[in-house]
């Protein structure tokens, strides 16, 4: 295998393992009986990883669907001059990942092929995007931003509108009414285009404050959930906070936080979520799952989150591991694939 592929920031396959902890010890990849989906993984926010290498490693970990969010008022123009430039960039990352996978195959490393899923398209054919203005940028959702958003949504890679929503957390500087206007406008865009939405909802720092979730649920009830569907991305609360969204038919996406030692409330929500609404994600590069917590997260690590979701549901007696893995894959394909 080439030195490029064996670099510290590339693929660590010389001993047959994709992942190693901070001490260099191999971390066994959980065995998945179904293809894996990362329904929300950022590719432009890495500080350590190369995006094309991350796509390659995800494929080798068994990921067959990756949904990448892009923000038309943040990444454009901060990182890319236009939507077209971003779309060209992501095409380039996929092409480079394809070349890396070909080289891996020549050295005996290939994506797994779960039984029961014949002729499954490779990940490099199923890298999708969602586009939307994050609540941090809600005040900049003007006509120019909507035009740029439209350019993203017209792409063949587009699978939905997101991440959009409400953020009342410590890093937000905008009042609730400004965020609410932006969210309602983008929900309307999703309905008009027949697209699902991925929602970012963050409450304040008080653990008893669920005002952002309460407002989001009320807005969805008033506006109507887009007919193509809705996904609460990076859900990190318990069953009570989740319940109103489940009643509205929203999908719930769980990531690395579900694996943390003190996340019993999240695992309770995992167990309580209806099978047809379950999703897996990473929200990389944030919140890498155990046993890689503290590392920079990447799409391949969804393998560990999916294993945690399956274990939590099996331990609660609501589903077998195989049933949960199958649901995670089928739901992701139906909503965003």
Secondary structure in CASP SS format (residue, H / E / C, confidence):
PFRMAT SS
TARGET T0000
AUTHOR 0000-0000-0000
METHOD secondary structure of the structure
MODEL  1
X C 1.00
X C 1.00
X C 1.00
X C 1.00
X C 1.00
X C 1.00
X C 1.00
X C 1.00
X C 1.00
X C 1.00
X C 1.00
X C 1.00
X C 1.00
X C 1.00
X C 1.00
X C 1.00
X C 1.00
X C 1.00
X E 1.00
X E 1.00
X C 1.00
X C 1.00
X C 1.00
X C 1.00
X C 1.00
X E 1.00
X E 1.00
X C 1.00
X C 1.00
X C 1.00
X C 1.00
X C 1.00
X C 1.00
X C 1.00
X C 1.00
X E 1.00
X E 1.00
X E 1.00
X C 1.00
X C 1.00
X C 1.00
X C 1.00
X C 1.00
X C 1.00
X C 1.00
X C 1.00
X C 1.00
X C 1.00
X C 1.00
X C 1.00
X H 1.00
X H 1.00
X H 1.00
X H 1.00
X H 1.00
X H 1.00
X H 1.00
X H 1.00
X H 1.00
X H 1.00
X C 1.00
X C 1.00
X E 1.00
X E 1.00
X E 1.00
X E 1.00
X E 1.00
X E 1.00
X E 1.00
X E 1.00
X C 1.00
X C 1.00
X C 1.00
X C 1.00
X H 1.00
X H 1.00
X H 1.00
X H 1.00
X C 1.00
X E 1.00
X C 1.00
X C 1.00
X H 1.00
X H 1.00
X H 1.00
X H 1.00
X H 1.00
X H 1.00
X H 1.00
X H 1.00
X H 1.00
X H 1.00
X H 1.00
X H 1.00
X H 1.00
X H 1.00
X H 1.00
X H 1.00
X H 1.00
X H 1.00
X H 1.00
X H 1.00
X H 1.00
X H 1.00
X H 1.00
X H 1.00
X C 1.00
X C 1.00
X C 1.00
X C 1.00
X C 1.00
X C 1.00
X C 1.00
X C 1.00
X C 1.00
X C 1.00
X C 1.00
X C 1.00
X C 1.00
X C 1.00
X C 1.00
X C 1.00
X H 1.00
X H 1.00
X H 1.00
X C 1.00
X E 1.00
X E 1.00
X E 1.00
X E 1.00
X E 1.00
X C 1.00
X C 1.00
X C 1.00
X H 1.00
X H 1.00
X H 1.00
X H 1.00
X H 1.00
X H 1.00
X C 1.00
X C 1.00
X H 1.00
X H 1.00
X H 1.00
X H 1.00
X H 1.00
X H 1.00
X H 1.00
X H 1.00
X H 1.00
X H 1.00
X H 1.00
X C 1.00
X C 1.00
X C 1.00
X C 1.00
X E 1.00
X E 1.00
X E 1.00
X E 1.00
X E 1.00
X E 1.00
X E 1.00
X E 1.00
X E 1.00
X E 1.00
X C 1.00
X C 1.00
X C 1.00
X C 1.00
X C 1.00
X C 1.00
X C 1.00
X C 1.00
X H 1.00
X H 1.00
X H 1.00
X H 1.00
X H 1.00
X H 1.00
X H 1.00
X H 1.00
X H 1.00
X H 1.00
X H 1.00
X H 1.00
X H 1.00
X H 1.00
X H 1.00
X H 1.00
X H 1.00
X H 1.00
X C 1.00
X C 1.00
X E 1.00
X E 1.00
X E 1.00
X E 1.00
X E 1.00
X E 1.00
X E 1.00
X C 1.00
X C 1.00
X C 1.00
X C 1.00
X C 1.00
X C 1.00
X C 1.00
X C 1.00
X H 1.00
X H 1.00
X H 1.00
X H 1.00
X H 1.00
X H 1.00
X H 1.00
X H 1.00
X H 1.00
X H 1.00
X H 1.00
X H 1.00
X H 1.00
X C 1.00
X C 1.00
X C 1.00
X C 1.00
X C 1.00
X C 1.00
X E 1.00
X E 1.00
X E 1.00
X C 1.00
X C 1.00
X C 1.00
X C 1.00
X C 1.00
X C 1.00
X H 1.00
X H 1.00
X H 1.00
X H 1.00
X H 1.00
X H 1.00
X H 1.00
X H 1.00
X H 1.00
X C 1.00
X C 1.00
X C 1.00
X E 1.00
X E 1.00
X E 1.00
X E 1.00
X C 1.00
X H 1.00
X H 1.00
X H 1.00
X H 1.00
X C 1.00
X C 1.00
X C 1.00
X C 1.00
X H 1.00
X H 1.00
X H 1.00
X H 1.00
X H 1.00
X H 1.00
X H 1.00
X H 1.00
X H 1.00
X C 1.00
X C 1.00
X H 1.00
X H 1.00
X H 1.00
X E 1.00
X E 1.00
X E 1.00
X C 1.00
X C 1.00
X C 1.00
X C 1.00
X C 1.00
X C 1.00
X C 1.00
X C 1.00
X C 1.00
X C 1.00
X C 1.00
X C 1.00
X C 1.00
X C 1.00
X C 1.00
X C 1.00
X C 1.00
X C 1.00
X H 1.00
X H 1.00
X H 1.00
X H 1.00
X H 1.00
X H 1.00
X H 1.00
X H 1.00
X H 1.00
X H 1.00
X H 1.00
X H 1.00
X H 1.00
X H 1.00
X H 1.00
X H 1.00
X H 1.00
X C 1.00
X C 1.00
X C 1.00
X C 1.00
X C 1.00
X H 1.00
X H 1.00
X H 1.00
X H 1.00
X H 1.00
X H 1.00
X H 1.00
X H 1.00
X H 1.00
X H 1.00
X H 1.00
X H 1.00
X H 1.00
X H 1.00
X H 1.00
X H 1.00
X C 1.00
END
